């Protein structure tokens, strides 16, 4: 297991590095949307500054026995993200989103 990673346990989010340099990560989500019974959850991401997202994408997450998961490549050393479902509900950390940075 690599030393890179980050969690917001109260909100059901865990980011795990899959490579020593942190460039490949998996995001695990078991938060508000999952607990509300969402049939599909999407990871909404942007890279670079949290104040100005670049390369904004939505990624379909895979359902697991622990909630939802998505594996992706870090296009930059910093990613800001939140989640949404197919009904238009968002989990965005009360408008603050979440930021993961490779250190």
N, C-alpha and C positions, 0 to 999 in steps of 0.2 A: 504494500500500500504506500502511496506517495504522500508526502507531507502536505501537499496542497489540498485545500478544501475549506468549506465554510458552511455554517448552518444557521438558520433562524428556526430553532426547534419550536417555539411557541406558535409559529405560523406554518409549520409543516414543510419547510424548504431546506434542502441539503444540496450543495454543489460539491462534486467529487472530481478530483483530477484523475485522469486515466493514463497520463504520461508524465515522466519526470519534469518536463519543462512546463507543464500545465496547459499545453495548447489544445488538448482534447479533454473535454469534461462531460460529465453526465449531471443533469439536474433532476432531482427527485422532488415531487410535489405531492403533498398530502394535506392541503390546506382547505380554505373556505369553500372553493368550488367543488372539490372532491367531497367534502362533508355535506354539501347541499345536494349531492346526487347527480352532478354533471355527467352526461353521457359521453362527452368528449371535452378535453382540455387542450388548449393551445398555449405554447410558450411564445410570448411577444418580446423580441430582443432588439437591441441596438448597441453598437460598439462605439468606443471613444468616450467623450465627456458625457456624464449623466444629464447635462444641461442641453446638449445638442447631439442626439442620437444619429449615428451613421449606419448604413446598410441595415435598415429596419426590416425585420422579417417576422412572420408568424410560422411556427413549427407545430405540426400535429404531434402531440405527446402519446406515448404508448401506455395503455393501462397495465399496471402490474398489481400483484397482491398487496403492495405497500402504497398504492396510489397511482401516480403517473410518473413517467420517465422520458427524458429526451437526451440523446448524446449528440454533441456537436463540437465543431472546431472553433476555437477562439480566434477570430479574425484580427483582434487587437488585444492589448494586455488588459483591457477593461470592457466589461459588458454590463449594461443595465437591462433589467428585464421585469416582466410581470406576467400575468396569466389571464386568459379569458376562456369562456365556453361558447357553445354554439347558440345559446340564447341571448348573447350580448352582455352577460355578466362578467365583471372584471374583478380580479384580486390584484390590487396594485399597492399593497402596503399603505393603505389610507392616503393614496396620492403620492407617496414617496418613492414607489418602485423599490427594487433591490439592485444593488451593484456588486459585482464580483470582479476582483482585480487579481491578476497574476503578480505575485510579489517575488 
